[in-house]
């Protein structure tokens, strides 16, 4: 298919790399429009850079791909020994791309007979910096009917987002002053703890009081979690959770044999913002049904804590049509919430964005999937085609 850039400046660049769908080998698109193997390099170079023109460009199908867009100059990539380019590190002031405005799309293309399944998402997961939107049209995979999607920032949405965070003393330091890039709160906390940045930009205990209120609530009240049916079955699995005397949150079920209790530690702010596990036991062996349910529970809790609904509900579920998912007006209503994610969702098309790792819960992500698209349009500062 082709990619077209709309409203791009004369100094806009992109880089596109991923894995060959046929053999899994890393490839990138060079300036001549050919897919070539990545060559390991310790020093960042502009070898992946392609200058944007007004004419559509051919975009080959790749798996596990990223499409980076930058303004004011090309991005510089080092390439690891495995042949995969190393992504820019948004919070690192020593990164070669620190002063460059950039953002990226996650793209995966899957061959299916004579069809191609095209999956795309605009990521604001670690940071965001450009008012990008995208449009793609093709065939809906399940109904085989024509479908088209527009996702990304609304007109003026990025400016409103910056204004929201500037007015919030807990989140204002996430706007890097010399770049106007905005770090996600978990990214900022992790960068400080890893000594990537020298001064904290986000309170690492920001959610602590809220977490304590949640734990206190469920000392005397059950939290019900409804997990998906096991593979090959139709019965949903209900777990009942209660905070124990030892401070652990214990979830049990009698709906399916041999499933152990899932026991959770008190999470930290960093764990909730970064989707880091706080499972104490019952986490399950890799690829086991036990692990599947532990992951379902944790993924839902990450979303519920970031959206600050834990004090307003006693039932959560993994399914997108569950009651808590349908009550989206209750998301982000507590003063202690993920204001980074809240404001991104408030200023994007249909309120959809990939701002937290669990945004797929309740279908809040900007992810779309179509068969056989002809054109992928990336627009600066607008949401139109």
N, C-alpha and C positions, 0 to 999 in steps of 0.2 A: 504494500500500500504506500501512500505518500503522506508526508508531513508538511504542513503549511504553517508559517508563522505570520500572525496578523498584528499590526501596530508595533512591530519590532523596530528598534533604533538601527542606525547604520553600523553600530558596533555591538551587535548581538551574535552570540556564538552558541553552538551546542555540541555535545559529545554523546555518543550512543554506543553502549557496549553490553555484552551479555554472553549467553552460551548458545552454541550451535544446537538447534533442536534435534539434529540427527545423531550427534555423538557427544554432546556436552562439553565440547572444547571452547575455551574463551576466545571471543572474537570482538573486534570493534569496527565501526564504520569509519573509513578514512576519507580524506578530502576529495578523492576521486569517485566516491560512492561505492567502493568495494569493501566487502568484509574481509579483514585480514587478522591473523593471529596477533595477540598482544605479546610484546617482547618485554621481559622483566627489566626494570630499571629502578635503581635506588633513588635517582634524582627526578623530581617532577618535571615533565616536559609538556609541550603543547601538541604532542603527536596526535592526540585524539580530537583536536579542535577542528570544527567546521564552521565557517562563517555563514550566517543566515542571509538568505536572499529573499526577494519577494516571490519568487517562483517556488512551487511545491518541489520537494525533494523525495526521492525514493527512500523508504524506510524498510529495510529487510526485517524478516521475522526472526526474533531471538527469544530464548527463554531466560528467565531471571535477569532481565535487562534493566538498565537505568538509562534515562535520557536526561542529561543535565542541560540547563539553559543558563547562560550568563550574559551580563551586559557590561560594556566598558572594556572588554577584552576576553580572551579565551581562558578557560580553566586549565590548570596544570595538574597532570596526574603522574604519580609514580605507579609502577606496575610490580606486583608481588611475584615471587618465584612461581606461584601457581598460575600466572598469566592473567590474574584478575586485577584491574586497576583499583587503586586504593582511593576510596571516597574522600573528599575534603572533610576536614574536622572543624565544624562550625565554631566551637568555642575556643579553639587553640590559636592564640595570637601569633604563633610561629608558623602556622600553616601557610603554604605558598598562596592559598586562595582567600586568606582571611579578609582582605579588603575588597574582594570582588562580590558584587551582588549575584547570587545564584540560587536556583532551586532545582528540584528534579522530580521526574515521573518514574514510578515503578511500572514496568511493562513485562508481561509474559505472554508469549505466543505458543499455542499448543496445536500441532497438526492433528486433525481428526478426519481420516479418510481424505476426501477431496476438499474439506473445509479447514479453515484456520480459526481457532478461538483466540480472540485478542482481549487480554485483560489489562486494564490500566488504572492507575491511581496517582493523584498528585499528593506527594508526601509533605506534611508539615510536622512530622513526628518528632524530629530532633530540633528543627528550627524552621524559620520561614523568612523570606526576604524580597520576593517579587510578586506583584499582583497578577498572577497567571490564572488563566482558565483554559478549559479544553472542550472540544466538541468532537464526537465520533458517531457515525451512523453505520448500521449493518443489520444483521438478522438476530433476533432474540433467540438464544440457544435452545430454550425448551419449547417455545411455541412456534418457532421458525417464521415469525412475523417480522416485518420491518420495524426497526427501533432506532431511536437516536437519543443521545444524552449530551447535556451540557453540565459541566461541573467546574468548580473553582471559585475564585473571588468575584463578588458582585462589583459593578462599577462603583468606585470610591470605597469599596469594602476594606482594602488594606489600610487606607488612611484612617478609617474609623477604628479599625483594630488597633493601630498604633496609638490613637487618641485614648482608647479605652485603657490600654496598659499604662500609658503615661500618667493617667489619673488614678491609678491604683498603686499605692505605696508598696504593697507586698510584691507586685509584679513589674514595677517600672524599671528596675535595674536589669531586667531580662533583655531590654533593648540595648544592644551594644552601641555605644555612643558614636564610634567612628565608622560604623558600617550601616546602621539602621537595621541590621539583622536582629531578629528576635529569637532568643533561645527558648525552647520548651523548659518548663521548670525542672523536670527530672534531668534533662541534659545539663543544666546549670549546676544543680546539686552534685551530680556525678563528676563534672569537670573540676569543681572545687575540691572534692574529696580525693581525686586522683592527681591533684596539684597541677592540672592543666592551666587553670587560672589561679591567680594569687589571692583574690578577694572574693568572698561569697556574694553571689547575685540573687540568691533565693534562700529563704530560711529553711534549713534542713528539717526543722520541726514544725513546719507550717500546718500540717494536718494533725498534729499530735492531740490537741484538745478535742478535735472532731472525732478522732479515732477512739479516744477515751470515752466520749459520750456514747458512741456506738457500742463499745464493749459493755458499758454500764447498762444500756438499754436491754441487751440480749443476755444479761445475767438472769433476768426474770421473765423474758419473753422469747419464744421460739422464732427463729428465722427459717422459713421454708425455702428450699431451693429445688426446683423441678428441672431435672436433667433430661436430655434427649433419650429416646428409647435406645436400647442396645442394638447393635447391628443385626438386621434380620428380624427385628421385633417391632411391635407397635405400641407397647406400653411405656409411658414415660416413667422415669424413676425419681421418686420424691425423697429428698433428704431433709432431715430436721436438725437444725443447729441450735446450740445453746452454749454460752460461755460458762466454763466450769470453774470450780473453786481455785484451781491452779492457774487461772487466767487464760487457758487455752480455749479456743472456739472449736467445739466438737460437733461434727455432722455425722448422723447415722441414717441408715436406710434398711428396711426389711423387704423392699420391692424386688431385689435381685439377689440370688444366692452368692455367697462367698465374697461380697463386697465388704471391705473393712471400713471402720470409721475413718473419716478424714479429719485430721486435727490441725488447726492453724495457730500459729504464733500471733502475737500482736504485731501488726505490720508497722514499718516505718514510713515516713513521708516519701522517701526515695523509692522504696519498694512499690508503693502504690502509683507513683508517677511514672516509674520505669518498667512496670510489669515484672518485677523481680519476685521470685517465689517467697512466700512466708509459710509454706506448708511444713508442719512439724513431723507428721506421720500419716500413713495412709496415702502417700503420694503416688505409690504404684511403681512397678517396673516399667521400663520403656515399652511402649506399644501395647500395654495391658489395658483391659477395661477399667481397672482401678485408676490408672494414670489418666485415662480419658475423662473420667468423672472429676478427678481432682483438678484437671486443667479446665474443664467446663466451669466448675465452681469458682476457681481463682480468676478466670477470665471475666466472669460475670461480676465478681466483686471488684476487680480493677475498674470496670466501667461504672459500677454503682457508686464507688467511693469518689472517683473523679467527677462524676455528675452530681454528687452530694445528695443522693436519695436514701442513704442508709438510715436516716432518722425519720423518714416519712413512709417507710414500707416495712412489711414483715414477710413479704414473699417476692422472691426473685426467680427467674427462669432463664434458660439458655435460648429458648425459642424466640424468634423475632416478633411473633404475634402474641406474646405473653402480656399480661396486664401492665407490668411495670414498663415494658417497652412502648406500649400504646399510650402511656401517660407522659409523653415527651414534654408537656408544659411544666412538669415538675422537675425537669433536669436543671441543674446549676442554680437552684433557687436559694440554697443556703449561702450566707455571706462567705463562709469558708468553703471554697470550691476551686476547681481548676479554671481560673479566669482566662488563662491562655487558650484553652480549648473552648471555653464558653464563647469568647469573643470571635474566635475563628468561625465557629458554627453560625454565629449570629450574622456574619458578613459574607457568607458563601451561598452559592446557588442551592436552593431548596434546603439550606441549613446543613448540608452534607460536607464532611471534610475528614481527612485522615490526620487528626491532631493528637489522638492518644492511641496506643496500640490496640485497645479494645473497642475502637470505634466501629468495628464490624458487628459488635453486639447491638441489637436493635436496628441494624442496617443504617447506621449513622455515618458510614464512611463514604468517601467520594469514589470508591471503587466501582467500575462498570465492566461488563463483559459482553462482547458482541462477536458474532461470526462474520468473517469475510468483509471487514470494513475496507472502503476504498481510500478514505482520507481521514487523517488525524490532524485537527486544527488546534494550534496553540495560540492563544490571544493574550496580549499584554493589556491589562487595565480594563478588561471587559469580559462579558460572559457570552457574547454572541458567537456565531459561527465564523 
